[in-house]
Amino acid sequence: MQNHKRPPASIIFIFGGSGDLNYRKLSPALYNLFLDNYMPENFAIAGIGRSPYDNGAYRERLLDGIQKFSRRKGEQNGHWADFSQHITYLQMDAEDRAAYSAITDFVKAKEEEWGVHPNVIFYLSVAPQLMPAIAQKLGSLNLCSDKHSTRIVVEKPFGHDLQSAHELNELLLSMFSEEQIYRIDHYLGKETVQNLIALRFANALFEPLWNRNYIDHIQITASETVGLEGRGGYYENSGALRDMVQNHILQVMCMIAMEAPVSFDANEIRNKKVDVLNAIRKFTKDKIHENAVRGQYSAGWRQGKQMPGYREEKGVDPESATETYAAVKFYVDNWRWQGVPFYVRTGKNMHQKATNITLQFRQAPHYAFPAESAETWRPNRLTISIQPEMDIRIRFQAKRPGQSMELDPVEMVFNFDRQYGDDHAPEAYETLLLDVMEGDATLFMRADQVEAAWKVVMPILETWESRTPVDFPNYAPDSWGPEDADALIARDGHAWINLPK
């Protein structure tokens, strides 16, 4: 085990402890932190749910999830036996206010056992409609008034629109201080996303060029090859714009476009991100069709297998107008980015699973080179791949060997797995859960951030909801989305950049 500073004593209560997120993500993340000696010396994990488990059966279920989904696949050697002794299951009805006394009793017992007052973390891994009632009942507990050691973690989606997000913020802030609230977006815990900060601000090579003088346009792609995977009921009330653009993609865009921070203080970083969100041009309704495209996948074939259309999925309205694809051209109206388009797209059932950020630089003047070199001339490009590969690649022009001045675009690639090994990177939830225990809110969204992001997408949402699409479904599975998305970027003389598999 590695030796490093560990967080103070902590109790993590997971509402929805018998649910899928804990099974697939949270418990595997906590177990990996334990293996790497990042968990506190004194810690307890209490799953809360309605399902009838005793401690033994509950631990067995979590071990099954770790063996299936952890990057460590449930290493034994006594580690699981040690880790599992810290796990308890509290069967309780989260709607029963009296049942919350079990939480207070649990904290008191651990406080007496450890001889220290621990951090108390409430992780709300529950359906969005259950969050307000649980938060209200937690807020009535005396221990939640401790601003320094009690924290509440709220999963996305954070609101369904600007009004509901504002109401949820007001509710949480009536019971907790902002420093206690951790609005989690797992994308921000990904190693390559965090590396954006290092790439930009730790290298004199990039930051002087990171502006409208040198960058022609920026593309962000977050494509998925899967459909709904049984989440039709949720997705019908969400759609691609809410599910991906409003949170994941806009947060990545903030990291690309933000100004240099003067420190790595959590609020300093978040202030810079809010500045970007506030600077994003808000479209009037008559401009939506010029800057935003929506799509919905049809039935079709993928790798010899017939796929149902979105409207044929379980839990979906046969006449549904919910978009499974969204592409938007954003502008950040400030000195650094004025006039530089940010093209973003996301979709389900697409040709390739990929999350990529591409900065296309302006064309270098090539009048001094012979005419034949123009055939292969390509502008410089910086591409950051977040998934499935984690790499950073730079495209530049080089002379082809031979007697004539012929140029070829070539790439330099930094690949995380080849550099550090394929199990080097902690999962996103490992990073974020450790940050919660340490009280570091840098990678979590503040109330004004959430609402500023909703303000960006609300004109698009309202316009789409007021106009029924006449062409749905409009793209096939295993494609790159609707033709209108290609037209959106082609009008500016560009094309979507798809990396080879």
C-alpha positions as CSV (number, residue, x, y, z in Angstrom):
1,M,0.0,0.0,0.0
2,Q,1.1,3.5,-0.8
3,N,1.8,6.0,1.9
4,H,0.2,9.5,1.7
5,K,-2.1,11.8,3.6
6,R,-5.5,10.3,4.2
7,P,-8.8,12.1,4.8
8,P,-10.1,12.5,8.3
9,A,-12.5,9.9,9.9
10,S,-15.6,9.7,7.7
11,I,-19.1,8.1,7.6
12,I,-20.6,7.8,4.1
13,F,-24.4,7.2,4.1
14,I,-25.6,6.1,0.6
15,F,-29.3,6.7,0.0
16,G,-30.2,4.2,-2.7
17,G,-27.6,1.8,-1.2
18,S,-29.2,-1.2,-2.8
19,G,-29.5,0.6,-6.2
20,D,-27.6,0.3,-9.4
21,L,-25.2,3.3,-9.1
22,N,-23.8,2.0,-5.8
23,Y,-23.5,-1.5,-7.2
24,R,-21.7,-0.5,-10.4
25,K,-19.8,2.7,-9.4
26,L,-19.8,3.9,-5.8
27,S,-18.8,0.7,-3.9
28,P,-16.1,-0.3,-6.6
29,A,-14.7,3.2,-6.3
30,L,-14.6,3.1,-2.5
31,Y,-13.0,-0.3,-2.5
32,N,-10.3,0.9,-4.9
33,L,-9.6,3.9,-2.7
34,F,-9.2,1.4,0.2
35,L,-6.8,-0.7,-1.8
36,D,-4.7,2.4,-2.6
37,N,-4.7,3.4,1.1
38,Y,-6.7,6.6,0.4
39,M,-9.6,5.7,2.8
40,P,-9.5,7.2,6.3
41,E,-8.0,5.2,9.1
42,N,-11.5,5.2,10.6
43,F,-14.4,5.0,8.2
44,A,-17.8,3.5,7.8
45,I,-20.1,3.0,4.8
46,A,-23.8,2.7,5.5
47,G,-26.1,1.8,2.6
48,I,-29.7,2.9,3.1
49,G,-32.6,1.4,1.2
50,R,-35.9,-0.4,1.4
51,S,-34.7,-3.8,0.2
52,P,-34.5,-6.4,3.0
53,Y,-30.8,-7.2,3.4
54,D,-28.9,-8.2,6.5
55,N,-25.2,-7.0,6.6
56,G,-23.9,-10.3,5.2
57,A,-26.2,-10.5,2.2
58,Y,-25.6,-6.8,1.5
59,R,-21.8,-7.2,1.6
60,E,-22.1,-10.2,-0.8
61,R,-24.1,-8.1,-3.3
62,L,-21.6,-5.3,-3.2
63,L,-18.7,-7.8,-3.7
64,D,-20.5,-9.1,-6.8
65,G,-20.7,-5.6,-8.2
66,I,-17.0,-5.0,-7.5
67,Q,-16.0,-8.3,-9.2
68,K,-18.1,-7.3,-12.3
69,F,-17.3,-3.6,-12.6
70,S,-14.2,-2.6,-10.6
71,R,-10.9,-2.0,-12.5
72,R,-9.5,-4.3,-9.7
73,K,-12.1,-7.1,-10.1
74,G,-12.4,-7.7,-6.4
75,E,-8.8,-8.5,-5.4
76,Q,-8.8,-10.7,-2.4
77,N,-5.7,-11.4,-0.3
78,G,-7.7,-10.4,2.8
79,H,-8.5,-6.9,1.4
80,W,-12.2,-7.5,0.9
81,A,-12.5,-9.1,4.3
82,D,-11.0,-6.0,5.9
83,F,-13.0,-3.6,3.7
84,S,-16.3,-5.3,4.2
85,Q,-16.2,-4.9,8.0
86,H,-16.7,-1.2,7.4
87,I,-20.0,-1.8,5.5
88,T,-23.4,-1.7,7.2
89,Y,-26.9,-1.8,5.7
90,L,-29.7,0.3,7.2
91,Q,-33.1,-0.8,6.0
92,M,-35.3,2.2,6.3
93,D,-38.0,4.1,4.5
94,A,-36.5,7.4,3.4
95,E,-40.0,9.0,3.5
96,D,-40.4,8.2,7.2
97,R,-39.0,11.1,9.2
98,A,-38.8,9.1,12.4
99,A,-36.5,6.6,10.7
100,Y,-33.8,9.2,10.4
101,S,-33.0,8.8,14.1
102,A,-31.1,5.7,13.1
103,I,-28.6,7.9,11.2
104,T,-28.0,10.1,14.3
105,D,-27.6,7.0,16.5
106,F,-25.1,5.5,14.0
107,V,-23.0,8.7,14.0
108,K,-23.0,8.9,17.8
109,A,-21.9,5.2,18.1
110,K,-19.0,5.7,15.7
111,E,-18.0,9.0,17.4
112,E,-17.8,7.1,20.7
113,E,-15.9,4.2,19.1
114,W,-13.4,6.4,17.3
115,G,-13.0,9.1,19.9
116,V,-13.4,11.8,17.2
117,H,-16.2,13.6,15.4
118,P,-16.2,12.3,11.9
119,N,-17.1,13.8,8.5
120,V,-20.6,12.8,7.8
121,I,-21.4,12.5,4.1
122,F,-24.9,11.9,2.7
123,Y,-24.8,10.6,-0.9
124,L,-28.2,10.9,-2.6
125,S,-28.0,8.1,-5.2
126,V,-31.8,8.2,-5.7
127,A,-34.3,9.3,-8.3
128,P,-34.5,13.1,-8.8
129,Q,-38.0,13.3,-7.5
130,L,-37.0,11.8,-4.2
131,M,-34.1,14.2,-3.5
132,P,-36.1,17.2,-2.1
133,A,-37.9,15.1,0.5
134,I,-34.8,13.3,1.7
135,A,-32.8,16.6,1.8
136,Q,-35.6,18.2,3.9
137,K,-35.5,15.4,6.5
138,L,-31.8,15.4,6.6
139,G,-31.8,19.2,7.1
140,S,-33.8,18.8,10.3
141,L,-31.0,16.7,11.9
142,N,-28.8,18.7,14.3
143,L,-25.6,17.2,12.8
144,C,-26.4,18.8,9.4
145,S,-25.8,22.3,10.9
146,D,-22.1,21.5,11.1
147,K,-20.8,23.3,8.1
148,H,-17.3,21.9,8.4
149,S,-17.9,18.2,8.7
150,T,-21.3,17.4,7.3
151,R,-21.7,17.2,3.5
152,I,-24.5,16.3,1.0
153,V,-23.7,14.9,-2.4
154,V,-26.4,15.3,-5.1
155,E,-26.3,13.3,-8.4
156,K,-27.4,14.7,-11.7
157,P,-29.8,15.6,-13.2
158,F,-29.9,18.7,-11.1
159,G,-33.3,20.0,-12.0
160,H,-35.3,19.5,-15.2
161,D,-35.1,23.1,-16.3
162,L,-33.9,26.5,-15.0
163,Q,-36.9,27.0,-12.6
164,S,-36.7,23.5,-11.0
165,A,-32.9,23.8,-10.7
166,H,-33.4,27.2,-9.0
167,E,-36.0,25.8,-6.6
168,L,-33.8,22.8,-5.7
169,N,-30.9,25.2,-5.0
170,E,-33.1,27.3,-2.8
171,L,-34.3,24.2,-0.9
172,L,-30.8,22.9,-0.3
173,L,-29.4,26.3,0.6
174,S,-32.2,26.7,3.2
175,M,-30.8,23.8,5.1
176,F,-27.1,23.5,4.1
177,S,-24.5,26.1,3.3
178,E,-23.0,26.1,-0.2
179,E,-19.7,24.7,1.1
180,Q,-21.7,21.6,2.3
181,I,-23.3,20.9,-1.1
182,Y,-21.5,18.7,-3.6
183,R,-23.3,18.6,-7.0
184,I,-21.6,15.8,-8.7
185,D,-20.9,15.4,-12.5
186,H,-18.8,12.2,-13.0
187,Y,-17.3,13.6,-16.2
188,L,-15.3,16.1,-14.3
189,G,-13.6,13.3,-12.4
190,K,-12.2,11.7,-15.5
191,E,-8.4,11.8,-15.7
192,T,-8.3,13.3,-19.2
193,V,-10.8,16.1,-18.3
194,Q,-8.7,17.1,-15.3
195,N,-5.6,17.0,-17.6
196,L,-7.1,19.9,-19.6
197,I,-6.0,22.2,-16.7
198,A,-2.5,20.8,-16.7
199,L,-2.2,20.9,-20.5
200,R,-3.3,24.5,-20.7
201,F,-1.7,26.2,-17.8
202,A,1.4,24.1,-17.1
203,N,2.8,24.4,-20.6
204,A,4.1,27.6,-22.2
205,L,3.7,25.9,-25.5
206,F,-0.1,26.1,-25.6
207,E,-1.6,28.9,-23.6
208,P,-0.2,31.8,-25.8
209,L,-2.0,30.2,-28.8
210,W,-5.2,29.4,-26.9
211,N,-7.4,32.2,-28.3
212,R,-9.2,33.6,-31.4
213,N,-5.9,34.8,-33.0
214,Y,-4.8,31.2,-33.6
215,I,-7.8,28.9,-33.2
216,D,-10.3,28.7,-36.0
217,H,-12.9,26.6,-34.3
218,I,-13.4,24.0,-31.6
219,Q,-15.4,20.7,-31.7
220,I,-16.6,18.6,-28.8
221,T,-18.1,15.1,-29.6
222,A,-19.7,12.8,-27.0
223,S,-21.1,9.9,-29.0
224,E,-22.5,6.6,-27.7
225,T,-23.1,3.4,-29.6
226,V,-25.8,2.2,-27.1
227,G,-29.5,3.0,-27.1
228,L,-31.5,3.3,-24.0
229,E,-30.4,0.2,-22.1
230,G,-33.8,-0.1,-20.4
231,R,-33.9,3.6,-19.3
232,G,-36.8,4.6,-21.5
233,G,-38.8,6.0,-18.7
234,Y,-36.0,8.3,-17.6
235,Y,-34.9,9.3,-21.1
236,E,-38.4,10.3,-22.3
237,N,-38.3,13.1,-19.7
238,S,-34.7,14.1,-20.5
239,G,-33.4,13.9,-24.0
240,A,-29.8,14.5,-25.3
241,L,-29.8,18.2,-24.6
242,R,-30.6,17.8,-20.9
243,D,-28.8,14.5,-20.4
244,M,-25.5,15.5,-21.9
245,V,-25.1,19.1,-23.2
246,Q,-26.5,21.0,-20.2
247,N,-24.0,19.4,-17.8
248,H,-21.2,17.2,-19.2
249,I,-20.5,19.0,-22.4
250,L,-20.9,22.6,-21.0
251,Q,-18.6,21.7,-18.1
252,V,-15.9,20.4,-20.5
253,M,-16.4,23.6,-22.6
254,C,-15.8,25.7,-19.5
255,M,-12.4,24.0,-18.9
256,I,-11.4,24.6,-22.5
257,A,-12.5,28.3,-22.6
258,M,-11.8,29.5,-19.0
259,E,-9.2,32.1,-18.2
260,A,-6.1,31.2,-16.2
261,P,-6.9,30.9,-12.5
262,V,-4.6,32.7,-10.0
263,S,-4.7,29.7,-7.7
264,F,-6.3,26.2,-7.5
265,D,-8.7,27.3,-4.8
266,A,-12.1,25.7,-5.5
267,N,-14.0,28.9,-5.7
268,E,-11.4,30.5,-8.0
269,I,-11.7,27.7,-10.5
270,R,-15.4,27.7,-10.3
271,N,-15.5,31.5,-10.7
272,K,-13.6,31.2,-14.0
273,K,-16.1,28.5,-15.2
274,V,-19.1,30.6,-14.4
275,D,-17.5,33.5,-16.4
276,V,-17.5,31.3,-19.4
277,L,-21.1,30.2,-19.0
278,N,-22.2,33.8,-18.6
279,A,-20.3,34.7,-21.7
280,I,-21.9,32.1,-23.9
281,R,-24.3,33.7,-26.4
282,K,-27.9,33.1,-25.6
283,F,-29.9,32.5,-28.7
284,T,-33.2,34.2,-29.5
285,K,-35.9,31.8,-30.7
286,D,-35.7,32.8,-34.3
287,K,-32.0,31.8,-34.3
288,I,-32.4,28.3,-32.9
289,H,-32.8,26.6,-36.2
290,E,-29.6,28.1,-37.5
291,N,-27.5,27.0,-34.5
292,A,-29.1,23.8,-33.1
293,V,-30.1,20.5,-34.6
294,R,-31.9,17.6,-33.0
295,G,-32.3,14.0,-34.1
296,Q,-33.9,10.7,-33.1
297,Y,-32.7,7.3,-34.2
298,S,-34.7,5.0,-36.3
299,A,-34.8,1.2,-36.5
300,G,-31.8,-0.3,-38.3
301,W,-28.9,-2.6,-38.3
302,R,-25.6,-2.6,-36.3
303,Q,-23.0,-5.2,-36.9
304,G,-25.6,-7.7,-38.3
305,K,-28.0,-7.1,-35.5
306,Q,-31.4,-5.4,-36.0
307,M,-31.9,-2.5,-33.6
308,P,-35.3,-1.0,-32.6
309,G,-36.0,2.6,-33.3
310,Y,-36.3,5.0,-30.3
311,R,-40.1,5.1,-30.5
312,E,-40.1,1.3,-30.3
313,E,-38.1,1.2,-27.1
314,K,-39.7,0.1,-23.8
315,G,-41.2,3.0,-21.9
316,V,-41.2,5.4,-24.9
317,D,-44.2,7.1,-26.4
318,P,-44.8,5.8,-30.0
319,E,-45.1,9.4,-31.1
320,S,-42.2,10.7,-29.0
321,A,-40.6,14.0,-29.9
322,T,-37.7,13.4,-27.5
323,E,-34.3,13.9,-29.1
324,T,-31.6,11.3,-28.9
325,Y,-29.1,13.5,-30.7
326,A,-28.3,17.2,-30.3
327,A,-25.7,19.4,-32.1
328,V,-25.2,23.1,-31.2
329,K,-23.0,25.9,-32.4
330,F,-22.1,28.0,-29.4
331,Y,-20.2,31.3,-29.2
332,V,-18.3,32.6,-26.2
333,D,-18.6,36.4,-26.4
334,N,-15.4,37.7,-24.7
335,W,-12.0,39.0,-25.7
336,R,-10.4,35.5,-25.9
337,W,-13.0,33.7,-28.0
338,Q,-15.1,36.3,-29.9
339,G,-16.0,34.9,-33.3
340,V,-14.7,31.3,-32.6
341,P,-17.5,28.8,-33.0
342,F,-17.7,25.9,-30.5
343,Y,-19.5,23.0,-32.3
344,V,-20.8,20.4,-29.9
345,R,-22.7,17.1,-30.6
346,T,-23.9,14.1,-28.7
347,G,-26.0,11.2,-29.6
348,K,-27.1,7.6,-28.9
349,N,-26.8,4.7,-31.2
350,M,-24.1,6.3,-33.2
351,H,-21.2,4.8,-35.2
352,Q,-18.6,5.0,-32.5
353,K,-18.3,5.5,-28.8
354,A,-16.1,8.5,-28.4
355,T,-15.6,11.7,-26.3
356,N,-13.2,14.0,-28.1
357,I,-12.2,17.6,-28.0
358,T,-10.6,19.1,-31.1
359,L,-9.0,22.5,-31.4
360,Q,-8.5,23.4,-35.1
361,F,-5.9,26.1,-35.6
362,R,-6.1,28.7,-38.4
363,Q,-4.4,27.9,-41.7
364,A,-0.7,28.8,-41.9
365,P,0.1,30.9,-45.0
366,H,1.5,28.6,-47.6
367,Y,2.1,30.9,-50.6
368,A,5.9,30.2,-50.3
369,F,5.5,26.5,-50.9
370,P,5.2,24.9,-54.4
371,A,1.7,24.2,-55.7
372,E,1.9,20.5,-55.3
373,S,2.3,20.8,-51.5
374,A,-1.2,22.4,-51.3
375,E,-2.9,19.1,-52.1
376,T,-2.0,17.6,-48.7
377,W,-1.9,20.8,-46.7
378,R,-3.9,20.5,-43.5
379,P,-4.2,23.0,-40.6
380,N,-2.7,22.2,-37.3
381,R,-4.9,20.4,-34.9
382,L,-4.9,19.4,-31.2
383,T,-7.2,16.6,-30.2
384,I,-7.8,15.4,-26.6
385,S,-9.6,12.1,-26.4
386,I,-11.4,11.3,-23.1
387,Q,-12.8,7.9,-24.0
388,P,-12.5,5.1,-25.0
389,E,-8.8,6.0,-25.6
390,M,-7.2,8.5,-23.3
391,D,-4.7,10.4,-25.4
392,I,-3.6,13.8,-26.6
393,R,-2.5,14.2,-30.2
394,I,-1.0,17.1,-32.2
395,R,-1.2,17.2,-36.0
396,F,1.4,19.2,-37.9
397,Q,2.9,19.4,-41.4
398,A,6.1,17.6,-42.2
399,K,8.1,17.2,-45.4
400,R,7.8,13.9,-47.1
401,P,11.1,12.2,-47.8
402,G,12.3,12.8,-51.4
403,Q,13.7,15.4,-53.7
404,S,10.6,17.6,-54.0
405,M,8.9,19.8,-51.3
406,E,5.8,17.7,-50.6
407,L,4.1,17.9,-47.3
408,D,2.2,15.4,-45.2
409,P,0.1,15.9,-42.1
410,V,1.6,13.8,-39.3
411,E,0.7,13.2,-35.6
412,M,2.5,13.1,-32.3
413,V,0.5,11.1,-29.8
414,F,0.7,10.9,-26.0
415,N,-1.3,7.9,-24.8
416,F,-2.0,7.6,-21.1
417,D,-2.2,3.8,-21.1
418,R,1.1,3.3,-22.9
419,Q,2.8,5.9,-20.7
420,Y,1.4,4.8,-17.3
421,G,-0.1,1.3,-17.8
422,D,-3.7,0.5,-18.5
423,D,-4.7,0.4,-14.8
424,H,-3.0,3.7,-13.8
425,A,-6.1,5.9,-13.9
426,P,-8.5,6.0,-11.0
427,E,-12.2,5.9,-12.0
428,A,-14.0,9.2,-12.0
429,Y,-16.0,8.3,-8.9
430,E,-12.8,7.4,-7.0
431,T,-11.4,11.0,-7.6
432,L,-14.7,12.6,-6.7
433,L,-15.5,10.6,-3.6
434,L,-12.0,11.2,-2.2
435,D,-12.5,15.0,-2.9
436,V,-15.7,14.9,-0.9
437,M,-14.0,13.2,2.1
438,E,-11.2,15.8,1.9
439,G,-13.6,18.7,1.5
440,D,-12.3,19.8,-1.9
441,A,-15.1,21.2,-4.1
442,T,-13.0,22.1,-7.1
443,L,-14.6,19.5,-9.4
444,F,-18.2,20.0,-8.2
445,M,-20.7,22.5,-9.5
446,R,-21.8,25.5,-7.5
447,A,-25.4,26.8,-7.5
448,D,-24.7,29.7,-9.8
449,Q,-22.8,27.3,-12.2
450,V,-25.8,25.0,-12.5
451,E,-28.2,27.8,-13.1
452,A,-25.9,29.5,-15.6
453,A,-25.7,26.3,-17.6
454,W,-29.5,26.0,-17.7
455,K,-29.8,29.6,-18.9
456,V,-27.6,28.6,-21.9
457,V,-29.8,25.7,-23.1
458,M,-33.3,27.0,-22.0
459,P,-34.0,28.9,-25.3
460,I,-33.2,25.8,-27.3
461,L,-35.3,23.5,-25.0
462,E,-38.3,25.9,-25.1
463,T,-38.2,26.3,-28.8
464,W,-37.9,22.5,-29.4
465,E,-40.7,21.8,-27.0
466,S,-43.0,24.3,-28.7
467,R,-42.4,22.9,-32.2
468,T,-43.1,19.2,-33.0
469,P,-40.3,17.8,-35.2
470,V,-41.7,16.7,-38.6
471,D,-38.8,14.5,-39.6
472,F,-38.3,12.2,-36.6
473,P,-36.8,9.6,-36.8
474,N,-34.0,11.2,-38.9
475,Y,-30.9,9.1,-38.5
476,A,-30.1,5.4,-38.6
477,P,-28.2,3.4,-35.9
478,D,-24.5,3.1,-36.6
479,S,-24.4,6.5,-38.3
480,W,-23.0,9.8,-37.3
481,G,-26.4,11.5,-36.8
482,P,-28.8,13.5,-39.0
483,E,-27.9,15.2,-42.2
484,D,-28.9,18.6,-40.7
485,A,-26.0,18.3,-38.3
486,D,-23.5,18.0,-41.2
487,A,-25.2,21.0,-42.8
488,L,-24.9,23.0,-39.5
489,I,-21.1,22.9,-39.6
490,A,-20.7,22.7,-43.4
491,R,-22.3,26.2,-43.7
492,D,-19.2,27.6,-42.1
493,G,-16.9,25.6,-44.4
494,H,-16.1,22.9,-41.8
495,A,-16.8,19.2,-41.3
496,W,-17.2,17.0,-38.2
497,I,-13.9,15.4,-37.2
498,N,-14.2,11.6,-36.6
499,L,-11.1,9.8,-35.3
500,P,-10.4,6.4,-36.7
501,K,-11.3,3.4,-34.4
